[in-house]
Amino acid sequence: MKIMDFLNKKATTVDLKSRDKKGVIRELIDLVVKAGEIKPKSKEPIVKILLDRESLGSTGIGQGIGIPHGKSSDVKELVGAVGISKQGVDFNSLDGERAYIFFLLLAPQESAGPHLKALARISRLLKDKYFRDILRKAKTVKDLISIISKEDQENH
């Protein structure tokens, strides 16, 4: 599975403005709404699903990474968004460090396989410090997409 299989190019930003977990999740969901992947009326229920998931345990996995994810009946297929925060966000990460790279994943309610494969794929790629560093340095959305696409090709 490639990241570009589920990442909507329009649901990406290299300049997240939010300073806290809830704000980052809302900002990423806004990108998904603007990209046309979910209806505006689904925004609040999906934000709640993601925040409920966070209350079970932070998706801030450490090393500057947050992977908020959840399942919703308002999502028809696996969809992803990516955001980079220049200043970093306290995301209750496992290592206590700020998070800078965020991959949001939304899956249909009844799906398990693709959702888990996508999480595994993202986690595997982000273990690479070089990849994390170049993602954080992306100046434009075009750069961000290019970096992810290139990595997809090389590490499929």
Secondary structure, DSSP 8 states (H G I E B T S, - for coil): --GGGTEEEEEEES-----BHHHHHHHHHHHHHHTTSS-GGGHHHHHHHHHHHHHHS--EEETTEE--EEEETT-SS-EEEEEEEEEEEB---TTS--EEEEEEEEEETT--HHHHHHHHHHHHHHT-HHHHHHHHH--SHHHHHHHHHHHHHHT-
